[in-house]
């Protein structure tokens, strides 16, 4: 599934127009991003949580030359699925 597929699902389930569905999906993505930018978590009961994980600065190697390089510290978004999400995805396959 990609963003277009998600918009189509929203259109089908809500009877919104394509433009309205696109705005709704974009609004949700923007709200999650803005919450993480502020340092807040975005948690949705049964679905999961989006959080920021801090990665420390470290040394790495250029795989081509073997030279030591410095990798800067950074904040990374992380997603942890909720219990109901895990259970829904973990179906027995034949």
Residue pairs with C-beta under 8 A, 6 or more apart in sequence:
3 25
6 25
7 18
7 21
7 22
7 25
8 21
10 16
10 21
10 24
10 25
11 17
11 18
11 21
14 21
14 24
16 24
31 42
32 42
32 50
35 41
35 42
35 50
36 42
36 50
36 51
36 52
36 77
39 52
41 49
41 50
41 51
41 52
42 49
42 50
42 51
43 49
43 50
44 82
45 82
46 82
46 83
46 84
46 85
47 81
47 82
47 84
47 85
48 79
48 80
48 81
48 82
48 85
49 79
49 80
49 82
50 77
50 78
50 79
51 77
51 78
51 79
51 80
52 75
52 76
52 77
52 78
53 75
53 76
53 77
53 78
54 73
54 74
54 75
54 76
55 73
55 74
55 75
55 76
56 73
57 70
57 71
57 72
57 73
58 70
58 71
59 68
59 69
59 70
59 71
60 68
60 69
60 70
60 71
61 67
61 68
61 69
62 69
81 89
